[in-house]
Amino acid sequence: MNTLTFDQFQGMNRSRCEEAFGHLVAWDEPSWPIQNWALAIAGESGELCNRVKKCLRGDFTVAEQRTEILRELADIMTYCDLAISSLDANTGETIMEKFAVVSERVGWVND
């Protein structure tokens, strides 16, 4: 399986969204506003929560649902990346900026 940098993923994700689904991911003239991306993220998060709920109540073990849980997490990250793109921002930079803010707040230093 291939791994991607945030930049590679963001470019591919945006292209696929625009070409395959027809959603223009643009700051100035989006075909999907941020509200749509937020709802898509919430929908995928709900699917993840539903799987975890079923594990908690004993329908499945986390090990049995691991693949599906990972897929739901990937869906969430994919929509988060598109939301970031729609706000004309870089995913890797956005994540690292927030990571640095929280790291400073909790006093964590990466040596």
C-alpha positions in Angstrom: 0.0 0.0 0.0 1.2 3.5 -0.8 1.6 6.2 1.7 1.0 9.9 0.9 2.2 13.2 2.2 -0.6 15.6 3.2 0.2 17.7 0.1 -0.1 14.7 -2.2 -3.3 13.5 -0.5 -4.8 17.0 -0.6 -4.1 17.4 -4.3 -5.5 13.9 -5.2 -8.5 14.3 -2.9 -9.5 17.7 -4.4 -9.0 16.4 -8.0 -11.1 13.3 -7.4 -13.9 15.4 -5.7 -14.1 17.8 -8.6 -13.7 15.3 -11.4 -15.7 12.3 -10.1 -18.3 14.0 -8.0 -18.5 17.5 -9.6 -18.0 19.4 -6.4 -15.9 22.5 -7.0 -13.6 22.8 -4.0 -12.9 26.5 -4.2 -12.8 29.4 -1.8 -14.3 32.0 -4.1 -17.0 29.9 -5.9 -17.6 26.6 -4.1 -20.3 24.3 -5.3 -20.3 22.9 -1.7 -20.1 25.5 1.1 -18.4 24.7 4.4 -21.8 23.8 5.9 -22.0 20.8 3.5 -18.5 19.6 4.4 -19.3 20.0 8.1 -22.4 17.9 7.6 -20.5 15.3 5.7 -17.9 15.1 8.5 -20.7 14.8 11.0 -22.4 12.0 9.0 -19.2 10.0 8.8 -18.5 10.6 12.5 -22.0 9.3 13.2 -21.2 6.1 11.3 -18.0 5.7 13.3 -19.9 6.2 16.6 -22.5 3.7 15.6 -19.9 1.0 15.0 -18.1 1.8 18.3 -21.5 1.8 20.1 -22.2 -1.7 18.8 -18.8 -2.8 20.1 -19.5 -1.3 23.5 -22.8 -3.2 23.8 -21.2 -6.4 22.7 -22.5 -7.0 19.2 -18.9 -7.1 18.0 -15.4 -6.7 19.3 -13.2 -3.8 18.3 -10.9 -6.4 16.7 -13.8 -7.7 14.6 -14.7 -4.1 13.5 -11.1 -2.8 13.2 -11.1 -2.6 9.4 -14.5 -0.8 9.3 -13.6 1.6 12.1 -10.4 2.5 10.2 -12.4 3.1 7.0 -14.8 5.4 8.9 -11.8 7.3 10.3 -10.4 7.6 6.8 -13.7 8.9 5.5 -13.7 11.5 8.2 -10.2 12.6 7.4 -11.0 12.8 3.7 -13.9 15.1 4.3 -11.8 17.2 6.8 -9.2 17.6 4.1 -11.9 18.7 1.6 -13.3 21.2 4.1 -9.8 22.6 4.7 -9.3 22.8 0.9 -12.6 24.6 0.5 -11.3 27.3 2.9 -8.2 27.7 0.7 -5.8 26.3 3.3 -3.1 23.6 3.4 -4.1 20.5 5.4 -0.6 19.7 6.7 0.1 23.3 7.8 -3.4 23.6 9.4 -2.9 20.4 11.4 0.6 21.3 12.5 -0.4 24.8 13.5 -3.1 23.4 15.7 -0.8 20.6 17.0 1.7 23.3 18.1 -1.0 25.3 19.9 -2.1 22.3 21.9 1.4 21.1 22.5 2.3 24.6 23.9 -0.8 24.6 26.0 0.0 21.3 27.7 3.7 22.0 27.9 4.8 19.2 25.6 8.0 19.6 23.7 9.1 17.3 21.0 12.9 16.7 21.5 
